[in-house]
Amino acid sequence: MAKLVSKVYGDALFEESIEKQSVDTLFHEVKALLAIWRENRELAELLDNPKIVKEEKIGIITNIFAGRVSDDLMGFLAVIVDKGRQKDIPAICTYFIDTVKEYKKIGVAHVASAVELKSEQKAMIEQRLLETTEYVEFEMEYSVDPSLIGGLVIRIGDRVVDSSIKTQINELHRSLSKLQLS
């Protein structure tokens, strides 16, 4: 259900941003809003309090964000709170951000390696990804996983390229275990 709510509201915000040619502005504002929301659990708890009526919740949102975000986002937040969907704000923001990234052809790549990569290696990986995908830009996220032994595991969305030695050893093990000696 939450996924459907985030899609409906996220798509509505995206369509409005396209209509008003404010994709970049709303993109940055929503990213900032999501960070604020995640850092301030008290705000979410306050807005989830059933003892506070909707009008007061909208007043709280207005006091915090009016003049700091665009009128479009301010109105959008008021609608969300009015509909009692404030718990879904993080999911809606995340959906909107992901939708804008796809629209702008910004990929998010998660790269795991056995050791810390040098900046030249990171640049080569990003360049290779730009050459082999439809994306024009990448947000690169690197992590170190010593269990890989060597090689890389690259994940972009639901696609995974696994060239790690760990996986190659596991595949070799599976192949050898299928062999029957006569």
N, C-alpha and C positions, 0 to 999 in steps of 0.2 A: 504494500500500500504506500509506504513512504517513497518508494522508487517512482510510483505513478505520480504522486504529489510533486516530487522534485522535478519530474519531467514536464508536467503541465505548467507549473509556475516558471520553471527555468526556460521553457520554450516561449512562454508569453513574454518574459523579460527580454529574451534574445530577439524575438520578432519586433518588439518595441524599439530595441537598440538599432536594429537594421532600418526600421522605418524612419527614425529620427536621426540616423547617421551618427549615432553616439556609441558605437561598439567599443571603441578604445577607451572612452571615458568611463562607461559603465563597467568594462572589464577591470580597470584599475580600482574603481570604487568597490566593486564586489569582492575583489581579492583582499582589499583592506578591511572591508566589513567582516569577511570570514575570519581573518586574523584576529580582529577585535573580539568577535564572538567566541572564538576558541580560547582567547586569553582571559576573558572575563566571564567566568561561569556564573557569577552572581547576577549578571544581567539576564542570562537565560533563565535562571531560577526565579528571578523576580517576574519576568514575563510569563512564566509557566504557573505562577501562583494563582489558584482558582479564586482566591479572595479579592483579587484586584480585577475590577471590571475593564472591559475592552477599551473604553474611552480613556481611562487612566493609563493603560498600557500604551495606547497610541500617543498619549501625552508624553510618556517617558521616552519613547522612541523619538518623538519630535524634539524634545529637550536635548537629547544626546546628539542627534544627527543633523538637525536642521541647520543649514548654512555650511555644513561640512561635506555633504553629499549633494548630488544633483536633485532637482525636484522630481525627476523621473524615479530615481531610486527611493527617495523619501516617500513618494506616493505608493510605490510598490511595497515597501515595508509596512506602510499603514494598511494596505489591503491584506497582506499576509497576517498581520496581527488581528485585524478585524474578522478574518475568517477563522481565527483560532489555530493557525498553522505555524506559530512562532517556533515550535519545536523542530520544524522542518527547515528552518532558515539555513543551517549549515549544509544540508543535503541539496537545497535549492541553489545555494551559492556555488557549491562544487559542480553541480550539473551545468549551470550557466558557464562557469569558467571552462569546463571541458568542451562545451559546445562552441564557445568562442575560439578556443585553441584549434579545434578541428576546422572551423570556418576560416581562420587565418593561416591554416596549414602549419601549426606549431606542434611538433611532436614532443612527447615526453619519453625519454629513453632511460631505462634503469640498467646500468652496466655493473655487473659483479665480476671481480677479478680476484685471483689468489693473493696478489700483492698490490700495494698502492701503485697506481699508474702515474707516470711522469706526465707533465703538461703537454709535451710533444705527442705522446701516445694518445692522450685524451683528444687533442686536436685532430689527429689522424682518424680516430674512431668517429668523431662527430662529422668530419668531412666525408668519410665513406658512407655514413648513414644518409647524409644529405644527397649524395650521388645516387644512392640505390632506393630511395623512397620518394614519395610525392611531397614530402614536407620541405618547407623553405627555411625552417628554423627548428632548433631542438632545445629543449630544456633537459640538460643532462644531469642525471643523478648517479653518482658513483658509490660503490660500496666494496668492502674487502671481505672475502670469504675464503679463508685459508683452506677449507675442505675441498675447494675446487682443484687444488694441486697446481694447476696451470690453465691457461686459456681464459676464455670469457663466456659469460652468460649475458645476453642482451635481450631485454624485454621492452617492447613497444606495444602498448595496449595489450591485446591478447595474443600477439605474436612473440615467439621466443626462438632465439638462435643460441644454441648451446654447443660451444666448441670446447668445453672444459675437459680436462684430462680425466677428472672424476667420472664424467658421463661416458667417455670413451672406454675407460676401464670397466665400468658397469656393463656396457654393451658387449665388450669382449668377453666378460665373465658369462653373460647370458648365452652368447654364441657357443662358447666352449662347453657350457653345461648341457647344451642340446646335442652335442656330439655323442655318438654311441661308439664305444670301442668294441670291436668284435674279436 
